[in-house]
Amino acid sequence: MTAFFLNPEVRWRAWADGVVLFSPRSAETVMLPGAAEALLLDAASAEGWSAAAVGGEAESALADALLRLAALRGRD
């Protein structure tokens, strides 16, 4: 299985029926629509989470998941 890394704590895997965000350290998992993958690619390549445009373009579930999982980054 190939997983993409947003940061050392957050990864995702795209499936036919959606995208799974997961954090092995916190055992946190979030399922999102498949359309979220393009926004996740943008977030992974942005200079920090604040540069990722997840506002009006993303579904509220994606924005909430990114905010919750981004908080893990501050724990390192």
N, CA, C and O atoms as a GROMACS GRO file, in nm:
protein
  304
    1MET      N    1   0.085  -0.118   0.000
    1MET     CA    2   0.000   0.000   0.000
    1MET      C    3   0.089   0.124   0.000
    1MET      O    4   0.185   0.132   0.077
    2THR      N    5   0.057   0.218  -0.084
    2THR     CA    6   0.130   0.344  -0.089
    2THR      C    7   0.051   0.450  -0.015
    2THR      O    8  -0.067   0.472  -0.044
    3ALA      N    9   0.116   0.514   0.079
    3ALA     CA   10   0.052   0.622   0.154
    3ALA      C   11   0.129   0.750   0.128
    3ALA      O   12   0.252   0.748   0.115
    4PHE      N   13   0.058   0.860   0.120
    4PHE     CA   14   0.120   0.991   0.101
    4PHE      C   15   0.132   1.058   0.237
    4PHE      O   16   0.044   1.042   0.322
    5PHE      N   17   0.238   1.134   0.258
    5PHE     CA   18   0.264   1.198   0.386
    5PHE      C   19   0.238   1.348   0.376
    5PHE      O   20   0.292   1.416   0.289
    6LEU      N   21   0.152   1.400   0.465
    6LEU     CA   22   0.134   1.544   0.476
    6LEU      C   23   0.241   1.603   0.566
    6LEU      O   24   0.292   1.711   0.541
    7ASN      N   25   0.273   1.532   0.670
    7ASN     CA   26   0.382   1.564   0.762
    7ASN      C   27   0.416   1.432   0.832
    7ASN      O   28   0.354   1.331   0.801
    8PRO      N   29   0.511   1.430   0.925
    8PRO     CA   30   0.547   1.302   0.986
    8PRO      C   31   0.432   1.232   1.059
    8PRO      O   32   0.439   1.112   1.085
    9GLU      N   33   0.328   1.305   1.093
    9GLU     CA   34   0.218   1.247   1.169
    9GLU      C   35   0.092   1.218   1.089
    9GLU      O   36   0.006   1.144   1.137
   10VAL      N   37   0.079   1.273   0.970
   10VAL     CA   38  -0.046   1.259   0.895
   10VAL      C   39  -0.019   1.202   0.757
   10VAL      O   40   0.066   1.252   0.683
   11ARG      N   41  -0.092   1.098   0.723
   11ARG     CA   42  -0.077   1.032   0.592
   11ARG      C   43  -0.215   1.016   0.530
   11ARG      O   44  -0.316   1.028   0.598
   12TRP      N   45  -0.217   0.989   0.401
   12TRP     CA   46  -0.345   0.957   0.340
   12TRP      C   47  -0.329   0.852   0.233
   12TRP      O   48  -0.222   0.834   0.176
   13ARG      N   49  -0.439   0.784   0.208
   13ARG     CA   50  -0.444   0.682   0.103
   13ARG      C   51  -0.574   0.700   0.028
   13ARG      O   52  -0.681   0.704   0.089
   14ALA      N   53  -0.566   0.711  -0.103
   14ALA     CA   54  -0.686   0.726  -0.186
   14ALA      C   55  -0.736   0.588  -0.227
   14ALA      O   56  -0.659   0.502  -0.269
   15TRP      N   57  -0.866   0.569  -0.212
   15TRP     CA   58  -0.934   0.446  -0.252
   15TRP      C   59  -1.039   0.484  -0.354
   15TRP      O   60  -1.065   0.602  -0.377
   16ALA      N   61  -1.100   0.386  -0.416
   16ALA     CA   62  -1.203   0.413  -0.517
   16ALA      C   63  -1.322   0.489  -0.459
   16ALA      O   64  -1.384   0.569  -0.530
   17ASP      N   65  -1.355   0.464  -0.334
   17ASP     CA   66  -1.473   0.528  -0.275
   17ASP      C   67  -1.441   0.642  -0.180
   17ASP      O   68  -1.531   0.690  -0.111
   18GLY      N   69  -1.317   0.687  -0.175
   18GLY     CA   70  -1.285   0.801  -0.090
   18GLY      C   71  -1.138   0.806  -0.053
   18GLY      O   72  -1.057   0.726  -0.101
   19VAL      N   73  -1.106   0.900   0.033
   19VAL     CA   74  -0.969   0.921   0.080
   19VAL      C   75  -0.969   0.903   0.231
   19VAL      O   76  -1.056   0.956   0.301
   20VAL      N   77  -0.872   0.828   0.282
   20VAL     CA   78  -0.859   0.809   0.426
   20VAL      C   79  -0.738   0.889   0.473
   20VAL      O   80  -0.627   0.869   0.425
   21LEU      N   81  -0.761   0.980   0.568
   21LEU     CA   82  -0.652   1.049   0.638
   21LEU      C   83  -0.628   0.970   0.766
   21LEU      O   84  -0.723   0.929   0.832
   22PHE      N   85  -0.502   0.948   0.801
   22PHE     CA   86  -0.477   0.876   0.925
   22PHE      C   87  -0.348   0.921   0.990
   22PHE      O   88  -0.255   0.968   0.924
   23SER      N   89  -0.345   0.906   1.121
   23SER     CA   90  -0.227   0.938   1.200
   23SER      C   91  -0.195   0.815   1.285
   23SER      O   92  -0.268   0.787   1.380
   24PRO      N   93  -0.089   0.743   1.253
   24PRO     CA   94  -0.055   0.625   1.331
   24PRO      C   95  -0.029   0.655   1.478
   24PRO      O   96  -0.063   0.576   1.566
   25ARG      N   97   0.032   0.769   1.505
   25ARG     CA   98   0.067   0.802   1.643
   25ARG      C   99  -0.055   0.827   1.731
   25ARG      O  100  -0.059   0.784   1.846
   26SER      N  101  -0.155   0.895   1.677
   26SER     CA  102  -0.272   0.927   1.759
   26SER      C  103  -0.388   0.832   1.734
   26SER      O  104  -0.492   0.842   1.801
   27ALA      N  105  -0.374   0.740   1.640
   27ALA     CA  106  -0.481   0.647   1.602
   27ALA      C  107  -0.604   0.722   1.553
   27ALA      O  108  -0.717   0.676   1.575
   28GLU      N  109  -0.585   0.835   1.489
   28GLU     CA  110  -0.694   0.917   1.435
   28GLU      C  111  -0.712   0.884   1.287
   28GLU      O  112  -0.615   0.881   1.212
   29THR      N  113  -0.836   0.859   1.246
   29THR     CA  114  -0.867   0.828   1.107
   29THR      C  115  -0.987   0.909   1.064
   29THR      O  116  -1.084   0.920   1.138
   30VAL      N  117  -0.983   0.964   0.943
   30VAL     CA  118  -1.093   1.043   0.888
   30VAL      C  119  -1.116   0.998   0.744
   30VAL      O  120  -1.021   0.990   0.666
   31MET      N  121  -1.241   0.970   0.708
   31MET     CA  122  -1.276   0.933   0.570
   31MET      C  123  -1.332   1.055   0.500
   31MET      O  124  -1.418   1.124   0.554
   32LEU      N  125  -1.284   1.083   0.378
   32LEU     CA  126  -1.325   1.199   0.301
   32LEU      C  127  -1.366   1.156   0.160
   32LEU      O  128  -1.328   1.048   0.115
   33PRO      N  129  -1.442   1.240   0.090
   33PRO     CA  130  -1.477   1.209  -0.050
   33PRO      C  131  -1.351   1.204  -0.137
   33PRO      O  132  -1.251   1.270  -0.106
   34GLY      N  133  -1.355   1.128  -0.245
   34GLY     CA  134  -1.241   1.114  -0.334
   34GLY      C  135  -1.192   1.246  -0.392
   34GLY      O  136  -1.074   1.259  -0.423
   35ALA      N  137  -1.282   1.343  -0.407
   35ALA     CA  138  -1.244   1.473  -0.462
   35ALA      C  139  -1.147   1.548  -0.371
   35ALA      O  140  -1.084   1.644  -0.415
   36ALA      N  141  -1.134   1.506  -0.247
   36ALA     CA  142  -1.044   1.573  -0.153
   36ALA      C  143  -0.898   1.550  -0.186
   36ALA      O  144  -0.812   1.624  -0.138
   37GLU      N  145  -0.868   1.449  -0.266
   37GLU     CA  146  -0.727   1.416  -0.292
   37GLU      C  147  -0.651   1.532  -0.355
   37GLU      O  148  -0.536   1.557  -0.317
   38ALA      N  149  -0.710   1.603  -0.448
   38ALA     CA  150  -0.641   1.716  -0.512
   38ALA      C  151  -0.605   1.823  -0.410
   38ALA      O  152  -0.496   1.881  -0.416
   39LEU      N  153  -0.695   1.851  -0.317
   39LEU     CA  154  -0.666   1.950  -0.213
   39LEU      C  155  -0.559   1.900  -0.118
   39LEU      O  156  -0.478   1.979  -0.069
   40LEU      N  157  -0.558   1.771  -0.090
   40LEU     CA  158  -0.454   1.716  -0.004
   40LEU      C  159  -0.317   1.726  -0.070
   40LEU      O  160  -0.217   1.753  -0.002
   41LEU      N  161  -0.312   1.705  -0.199
   41LEU     CA  162  -0.184   1.721  -0.270
   41LEU      C  163  -0.135   1.865  -0.258
   41LEU      O  164  -0.015   1.888  -0.241
   42ASP      N  165  -0.226   1.962  -0.268
   42ASP     CA  166  -0.188   2.102  -0.250
   42ASP      C  167  -0.138   2.127  -0.109
   42ASP      O  168  -0.038   2.196  -0.089
   43ALA      N  169  -0.208   2.071  -0.010
   43ALA     CA  170  -0.168   2.091   0.130
   43ALA      C  171  -0.031   2.030   0.156
   43ALA      O  172   0.049   2.088   0.229
   44ALA      N  173  -0.004   1.916   0.098
   44ALA     CA  174   0.124   1.849   0.119
   44ALA      C  175   0.240   1.926   0.057
   44ALA      O  176   0.353   1.917   0.104
   45SER      N  177   0.213   2.001  -0.049
   45SER     CA  178   0.321   2.073  -0.115
   45SER      C  179   0.333   2.218  -0.070
   45SER      O  180   0.428   2.287  -0.107
   46ALA      N  181   0.239   2.265   0.010
   46ALA     CA  182   0.240   2.404   0.055
   46ALA      C  183   0.348   2.425   0.161
   46ALA      O  184   0.394   2.330   0.225
   47GLU      N  185   0.388   2.550   0.179
   47GLU     CA  186   0.484   2.584   0.284
   47GLU      C  187   0.411   2.598   0.416
   47GLU      O  188   0.376   2.709   0.457
   48GLY      N  189   0.389   2.488   0.480
   48GLY     CA  190   0.317   2.490   0.607
   48GLY      C  191   0.167   2.485   0.584
   48GLY      O  192   0.118   2.511   0.475
   49TRP      N  193   0.097   2.451   0.689
   49TRP     CA  194  -0.048   2.433   0.680
   49TRP      C  195  -0.120   2.563   0.651
   49TRP      O  196  -0.225   2.561   0.587
   50SER      N  197  -0.068   2.675   0.697
   50SER     CA  198  -0.138   2.802   0.677
   50SER      C  199  -0.141   2.840   0.529
   50SER      O  200  -0.226   2.919   0.488
   51ALA      N  201  -0.050   2.787   0.450
   51ALA     CA  202  -0.046   2.820   0.308
   51ALA      C  203  -0.142   2.735   0.225
   51ALA      O  204  -0.164   2.764   0.108
   52ALA      N  205  -0.198   2.631   0.285
   52ALA     CA  206  -0.289   2.543   0.211
   52ALA      C  207  -0.427   2.607   0.203
   52ALA      O  208  -0.486   2.642   0.305
   53ALA      N  209  -0.478   2.621   0.082
   53ALA     CA  210  -0.609   2.684   0.062
   53ALA      C  211  -0.718   2.580   0.077
   53ALA      O  212  -0.757   2.514  -0.019
   54VAL      N  213  -0.766   2.565   0.199
   54VAL     CA  214  -0.871   2.467   0.224
   54VAL      C  215  -1.002   2.534   0.262
   54VAL      O  216  -1.098   2.466   0.299
   55GLY      N  217  -1.008   2.665   0.251
   55GLY     CA  218  -1.127   2.739   0.293
   55GLY      C  219  -1.251   2.707   0.214
   55GLY      O  220  -1.309   2.600   0.230
   56GLY      N  221  -1.293   2.798   0.128
   56GLY     CA  222  -1.417   2.782   0.055
   56GLY      C  223  -1.415   2.671  -0.047
   56GLY      O  224  -1.521   2.620  -0.085
   57GLU      N  225  -1.297   2.631  -0.094
   57GLU     CA  226  -1.288   2.527  -0.196
   57GLU      C  227  -1.315   2.388  -0.139
   57GLU      O  228  -1.368   2.302  -0.210
   58ALA      N  229  -1.280   2.365  -0.015
   58ALA     CA  230  -1.292   2.232   0.044
   58ALA      C  231  -1.426   2.214   0.112
   58ALA      O  232  -1.487   2.310   0.158
   59GLU      N  233  -1.469   2.091   0.117
   59GLU     CA  234  -1.589   2.062   0.195
   59GLU      C  235  -1.553   2.084   0.341
   59GLU      O  236  -1.437   2.075   0.380
   60SER      N  237  -1.653   2.114   0.421
   60SER     CA  238  -1.625   2.143   0.562
   60SER      C  239  -1.560   2.024   0.632
   60SER      O  240  -1.481   2.043   0.724
   61ALA      N  241  -1.591   1.903   0.590
   61ALA     CA  242  -1.529   1.785   0.651
   61ALA      C  243  -1.378   1.785   0.629
   61ALA      O  244  -1.303   1.748   0.718
   62LEU      N  245  -1.334   1.825   0.510
   62LEU     CA  246  -1.192   1.829   0.481
   62LEU      C  247  -1.124   1.937   0.563
   62LEU      O  248  -1.019   1.913   0.622
   63ALA      N  249  -1.183   2.054   0.568
   63ALA     CA  250  -1.124   2.163   0.646
   63ALA      C  251  -1.113   2.125   0.793
   63ALA      O  252  -1.011   2.149   0.856
   64ASP      N  253  -1.219   2.065   0.848
   64ASP     CA  254  -1.216   2.022   0.989
   64ASP      C  255  -1.109   1.916   1.013
   64ASP      O  256  -1.037   1.921   1.112
   65ALA      N  257  -1.100   1.820   0.921
   65ALA     CA  258  -1.001   1.713   0.936
   65ALA      C  259  -0.860   1.769   0.930
   65ALA      O  260  -0.774   1.729   1.009
   66LEU      N  261  -0.834   1.859   0.838
   66LEU     CA  262  -0.700   1.917   0.827
   66LEU      C  263  -0.664   1.997   0.952
   66LEU      O  264  -0.550   1.990   0.998
   67LEU      N  265  -0.759   2.071   1.005
   67LEU     CA  266  -0.731   2.147   1.126
   67LEU      C  267  -0.703   2.054   1.244
   67LEU      O  268  -0.609   2.077   1.320
   68ARG      N  269  -0.784   1.950   1.259
   68ARG     CA  270  -0.766   1.857   1.370
   68ARG      C  271  -0.634   1.781   1.357
   68ARG      O  272  -0.559   1.768   1.454
   69LEU      N  273  -0.605   1.732   1.238
   69LEU     CA  274  -0.483   1.655   1.220
   69LEU      C  275  -0.359   1.744   1.216
   69LEU      O  276  -0.250   1.700   1.252
   70ALA      N  277  -0.374   1.869   1.174
   70ALA     CA  278  -0.261   1.962   1.175
   70ALA      C  279  -0.216   1.991   1.317
   70ALA      O  280  -0.099   2.021   1.340
   71ALA      N  281  -0.308   1.983   1.413
   71ALA     CA  282  -0.272   2.007   1.552
   71ALA      C  283  -0.168   1.905   1.599
   71ALA      O  284  -0.092   1.934   1.691
   72LEU      N  285  -0.165   1.789   1.538
   72LEU     CA  286  -0.065   1.688   1.573
   72LEU      C  287   0.075   1.737   1.542
   72LEU      O  288   0.171   1.698   1.609
   73ARG      N  289   0.087   1.821   1.442
   73ARG     CA  290   0.218   1.871   1.402
   73ARG      C  291   0.283   1.950   1.515
   73ARG      O  292   0.405   1.945   1.533
   74GLY      N  293   0.202   2.022   1.592
   74GLY     CA  294   0.255   2.101   1.702
   74GLY      C  295   0.301   2.021   1.821
   74GLY      O  296   0.367   2.075   1.910
   75ARG      N  297   0.268   1.893   1.826
   75ARG     CA  298   0.306   1.810   1.940
   75ARG      C  299   0.449   1.760   1.932
   75ARG      O  300   0.504   1.714   2.032
   76ASP      N  301   0.509   1.769   1.815
   76ASP     CA  302   0.647   1.717   1.799
   76ASP      C  303   0.747   1.802   1.872
   76ASP      O  304   0.866   1.773   1.869
   0.00000   0.00000   0.00000
